[in-house]
Amino acid sequence: MTEQGSAGIASEVVEQGTLCTFEEVCISCNVNPDWVAGLVEQGAIDAVGSTRAEWRFTAVSLIRVAKARRLERDLGLNLPGIALALDLLDRLDALHARLRSLQERRGSTG
């Protein structure tokens, strides 16, 4: 699949809210199937279905695979390290959202 074609899969999933297959994730993100399976095993991404052939992934999973790939490439993290880093990034995002919410409430009452 071409670069443009693989980007099309990812944008289609995001735009339509559809699920993509295990193979489409691997192609779209240009990653090894065993590596993606490792992310699922580590709990770094969620897959719907009980076998690789049945697995379906959401747009959120595609984004997480791309982040995971960058963590591996840029920081040299292994799969458990990637799972931990993604969890910590999720917690940080949640804290930022909570802080913004508190600041907005404080601003509207003041």
C-alpha positions as CSV (number, residue, x, y, z in Angstrom):
1,M,0.0,0.0,0.0
2,T,1.3,3.5,-0.8
3,E,1.9,6.2,1.8
4,Q,-1.1,8.0,0.6
5,G,-3.2,4.8,0.7
6,S,-2.2,4.0,4.3
7,A,-2.9,7.5,5.4
8,G,-6.3,7.1,3.8
9,I,-7.1,4.1,6.1
10,A,-6.3,6.1,9.2
11,S,-8.2,9.2,8.1
12,E,-11.2,7.1,7.1
13,V,-11.3,5.4,10.5
14,V,-11.2,8.8,12.3
15,E,-13.7,10.5,10.0
16,Q,-16.3,7.7,10.0
17,G,-15.7,6.3,13.5
18,T,-15.3,2.9,11.9
19,L,-13.2,0.0,13.2
20,C,-10.2,-1.2,11.2
21,T,-8.7,-4.6,11.1
22,F,-5.4,-5.9,12.6
23,E,-3.9,-5.9,9.1
24,E,-5.0,-2.3,8.4
25,V,-3.4,-1.1,11.6
26,C,-0.1,-2.7,10.7
27,I,-0.2,-1.3,7.2
28,S,-1.4,2.1,8.1
29,C,1.1,2.5,10.9
30,N,3.9,0.7,9.0
31,V,4.6,-1.7,11.9
32,N,5.2,-5.4,12.4
33,P,2.1,-7.5,13.3
34,D,3.9,-9.2,16.2
35,W,4.8,-5.7,17.6
36,V,1.1,-4.7,17.5
37,A,0.1,-7.9,19.1
38,G,2.7,-7.2,21.8
39,L,1.0,-3.8,22.4
40,V,-2.3,-5.6,22.8
41,E,-0.8,-8.1,25.2
42,Q,0.8,-5.3,27.3
43,G,-2.6,-3.5,27.5
44,A,-1.2,-0.5,25.6
45,I,-4.0,-0.7,23.0
46,D,-7.4,-2.3,23.0
47,A,-8.6,-4.8,20.5
48,V,-12.1,-6.0,20.0
49,G,-12.3,-9.7,19.2
50,S,-10.6,-12.8,20.6
51,T,-8.1,-13.6,17.8
52,R,-5.8,-11.6,15.5
53,A,-8.1,-12.4,12.6
54,E,-11.1,-11.0,14.6
55,W,-9.3,-8.0,16.1
56,R,-10.8,-4.6,15.3
57,F,-9.3,-1.3,16.4
58,T,-10.7,2.2,16.9
59,A,-9.2,5.5,15.9
60,V,-7.9,5.9,19.4
61,S,-5.9,2.7,19.0
62,L,-4.4,3.9,15.7
63,I,-3.3,7.1,17.5
64,R,-1.8,5.1,20.3
65,V,0.1,2.8,17.9
66,A,1.6,5.9,16.2
67,K,2.6,7.3,19.7
68,A,4.0,3.9,20.7
69,R,6.1,3.8,17.5
70,R,7.5,7.2,18.3
71,L,8.3,6.2,21.9
72,E,10.2,3.1,20.6
73,R,12.0,5.0,17.9
74,D,12.8,8.2,19.8
75,L,13.4,6.9,23.3
76,G,14.3,3.2,22.6
77,L,11.6,1.9,24.8
78,N,10.6,-1.8,24.8
79,L,6.9,-2.9,24.9
80,P,6.5,-2.8,28.7
81,G,8.1,0.6,28.7
82,I,5.9,1.8,25.9
83,A,2.8,0.6,27.8
84,L,3.9,2.4,31.0
85,A,4.7,5.6,29.1
86,L,1.3,5.6,27.4
87,D,-0.4,5.1,30.7
88,L,1.5,8.0,32.3
89,L,0.7,10.2,29.3
90,D,-3.0,9.4,29.6
91,R,-2.8,10.3,33.3
92,L,-1.1,13.5,32.5
93,D,-3.7,14.4,29.9
94,A,-6.5,13.7,32.4
95,L,-4.8,15.9,35.0
96,H,-4.5,18.7,32.5
97,A,-8.1,18.4,31.6
98,R,-9.1,18.5,35.2
99,L,-7.0,21.5,35.9
100,R,-8.5,23.3,32.9
101,S,-12.0,22.5,34.2
102,L,-11.2,23.8,37.7
103,Q,-9.7,26.9,36.2
104,E,-12.8,27.5,34.1
105,R,-15.1,27.0,37.1
106,R,-13.0,29.3,39.2
107,G,-13.0,32.0,36.4
108,S,-16.8,31.8,36.0
109,T,-17.5,32.3,39.7
110,G,-15.0,35.1,40.3
